[in-house]
Structure formats: C-alpha cells, structure tokens
Amino acid sequence: MKKFTKLIAMITTILVMTFGSVMAAHAANHKVDIASFKFSVTELSVKAGDTITWTNKDGAPHTATALDGSWTTKTLQKGQSETIKVTANMALEYRCNIHRNMKAKLKM
C-alpha cells in the first residue's frame, strides 16, 4: 500500500508540474506605458490569466482605474509601475482617475 501511495503522489506531482507549466505558458504579459497624458495602447486584447503592467513615463501622476471602480492601480509617479492580473469578469473600460479624459479599454 505504501508503494501505491508513493506512486500516486509522484504521478500527481508530475501532472501538476507539467500542466501548471503549460497553463502558465499561455498567459501573456502586456505592457502599457503612460506618456503625454495618454495610454500607449488604447484597446488591448487580453484573456483571463494575463497580466498588464502600466508604467508612468509622465511627470504627472496617473492611475489605471476601471470606470466602475472595481479595480485600480495605485497612483503612479514618474517611473513607477504596477501590474494587475486579468480576471474573466473584470471591467474592461478604464481611465486615469486623476485625468479623466485619459481612457482605454481591454478586449476579451
């Protein structure tokens, strides 16, 4: 019985390592710069599990904030970045909460 339990544990570990790596390989890491009071990508195609990193290249502070307020970055000063993981039901339209005319959207 001990040998059988060890075999099951080994098979489970191999499966988790194999499929975990395959799943991680499909997640994309997107980058959006904020410069000249604009998001560098105004419509970004994403899928659940992807990550998006916003980097502020402006002298003014900015955020990336869902229009419905359900997610947001911290206030990013020049040179600062923040990453958010995409979820299946997250709000897709966002703006800078400080400069509300700066808008962009995600597309799933």
C-alpha positions in Angstrom: 0.0 0.0 0.0 2.9 2.4 0.8 4.4 1.9 -2.7 1.0 2.6 -4.3 0.6 5.8 -2.3 4.1 6.9 -3.2 3.4 6.2 -6.9 0.1 8.2 -6.8 1.9 11.1 -5.1 4.7 11.0 -7.8 2.2 10.9 -10.7 0.2 13.8 -9.1 3.4 15.9 -8.8 4.4 15.2 -12.4 0.9 16.1 -13.7 0.8 19.3 -11.6 4.2 20.4 -12.8 3.5 19.6 -16.4 0.1 21.1 -16.7 0.9 24.0 -14.4 3.8 24.9 -16.8 1.6 24.6 -19.9 -1.1 26.8 -18.4 1.5 29.5 -17.3 3.0 29.5 -20.8 -0.3 30.6 -22.3 -0.7 33.7 -20.0 0.7 36.8 -21.7 2.4 39.8 -20.0 1.2 43.0 -21.6 2.9 46.4 -21.1 1.1 49.8 -21.3 3.1 53.0 -21.0 1.5 56.2 -19.8 3.1 59.2 -21.6 2.0 62.6 -22.9 -1.3 62.1 -20.9 -2.2 59.0 -23.0 -2.2 55.2 -22.6 0.2 53.8 -25.2 -2.4 51.1 -26.1 -6.0 52.3 -26.1 -7.5 48.9 -26.9 -5.7 45.8 -25.6 -6.7 42.2 -26.3 -6.3 40.1 -23.2 -7.6 36.9 -21.7 -8.1 35.7 -18.2 -4.8 34.9 -16.5 -2.8 37.5 -18.5 -1.1 40.4 -16.6 -1.0 44.0 -17.6 1.8 46.3 -16.3 1.2 50.1 -16.5 4.4 52.3 -16.3 4.1 56.0 -15.9 6.6 57.9 -18.2 5.0 61.3 -17.5 6.0 63.9 -14.9 2.4 64.0 -13.7 0.9 61.2 -11.5 -1.6 58.8 -13.2 -3.7 55.7 -12.4 -5.4 53.0 -14.5 -8.8 52.6 -12.9 -11.9 50.7 -14.1 -14.8 53.0 -14.9 -16.9 51.2 -12.4 -14.1 51.4 -9.8 -13.8 47.6 -9.4 -10.0 47.7 -9.9 -7.3 50.3 -9.9 -3.6 50.8 -9.8 -2.1 52.9 -7.1 -1.3 56.5 -8.1 1.8 56.0 -10.2 4.5 58.7 -10.1 7.1 59.1 -12.9 9.0 55.8 -13.4 6.6 53.7 -11.2 4.8 50.6 -12.5 2.0 48.4 -11.3 0.8 45.0 -12.5 -2.7 43.7 -12.4 -3.8 40.1 -13.3 -6.7 39.9 -15.7 -9.8 38.0 -14.5 -12.7 36.6 -16.5 -15.2 39.1 -15.3 -13.2 42.2 -14.7 -14.5 45.6 -16.0 -12.9 46.3 -19.4 -13.1 50.1 -19.8 -10.7 52.2 -17.7 -9.3 55.7 -17.3 -6.8 57.7 -15.3 -8.7 58.6 -12.2 -6.8 61.9 -11.9 -7.1 62.9 -15.6 -10.5 61.5 -16.5 -10.2 62.3 -20.2 -7.5 59.6 -20.5 -9.4 56.5 -21.4 -8.6 53.0 -22.8 -10.2 49.6 -22.8 -9.5 45.9 -22.6 -10.9 43.4 -25.1 -11.6 39.8 -24.2 
